[in-house]
Amino acid sequence: MNAIICKAFGLPDTLVYDENTPEPTLEPGKVLIDVKACSLNFPDTLTIRDMYQFKPPLPFSPGSEVSGVVREVGEGVKHLKPGQHVFAFGSHGGLAELLLADARSVVPLPPQMDFVTGASSLYAYGTSYHALKDRAMLQPGETLLVLGAAGGVGLAAVELGKLMGATVIAAASTDEKLSVCREKGATHTINYSTEDLRERIKEITGGKGVNVVYDPVGDKLAEPAIRSLAWRGRYLVVGFAGGEIPRIPLNLALLKGSSLVGVFWGMFAQKEPGLNAENLQQIAKWLLEGKLAPHIYKRYTLPEAPQALTAMLNREIIGKAVVMMEE
């Protein structure tokens, strides 16, 4: 089969397009999926550099979020059947024509949902909805600051925050990115390449601060964002796309009566599958109603996948980049 293979850890240009990759063999509790689309996420760029918490053995195919058609189901799998259109999420394996997935990470796609929407939606919206609903308990009328607001999960948080009744402040690095954030529901925007983050938050909130910070960036943005929390504010630790894991003075949490809250959707999905299923059903309903719609930056062919990952590392992608197995 055709696949993108990571044979040695490194940057995306070290990945190899292999037309003779062996097909995976069906195992109990697993599902073989003919992949139709693979949506890329920032952790994919970390996995190929051996910088992520999940460390697949070499060689492997990167790509953690796919949609496709079930070819076969392994022993013990009851909720899926051959021919079914599905979404699957895992640590790797998606940039290949055939994926062997743990059945627990595979869910049926709604009949009306196309493969691009399916591959582009559930990770970003699943992460952001879990963060805002379950971890921050975001309430209508509260103020939500989204850092890295033009990335996949960030833009999903902007949309969901607006849908959940919050006033959304989107922060990103370019005016082009912020324009898309306004289209997705942001009331206020901050260009943190040219503006002082704390001063702009003070200006927007009248000095009150924000109730919730959604932070997939970390690095130098984390501390000023935490300092900008209102009383009893919640800071959501989503990721570290900025590079450095910040060291936070814990007295900041004390002074604001605030909470630093971790968000790990993949582990949540494993440990609380019932609640996760409810969340995904709500997300699918909103998608089908047109209340949510992933922003597709570009579609790539499988051989072009390293280019897409390079663009992601260079912060060029707004929303989602999708690799299509067939055009």
Secondary structure, 3 states (H helix, E strand, C coil): CCEEEECCCCCHHHCEEECCCCCCCCCCCEEEEEEEEEECCHHHHHHCCCCCCCCCCCCECCCCEEEEEEEEECCCCCCCCCCCEEEEECCCCCCECEEEEEHHHEEECCCCCCHHHHHHHHHHHHHHHHHHHHHCCCCCCCEEEECCCCCHHHHHHHHHHHHCCCEEEEEECCHHHHHHHHHCCCCEEEECCCCCHHHHHHHHHCCCCEEEEEECCCHHHHHHHHHCEEEEEEEEECCCCCCCCCCCCCHHHHHHCCEEEECCHHHHHHHCHHHHHHHHHHHHHHHHCCCCCCCEEEEEEHHHHHHHHHHHHCCCCCCEEEEECCC
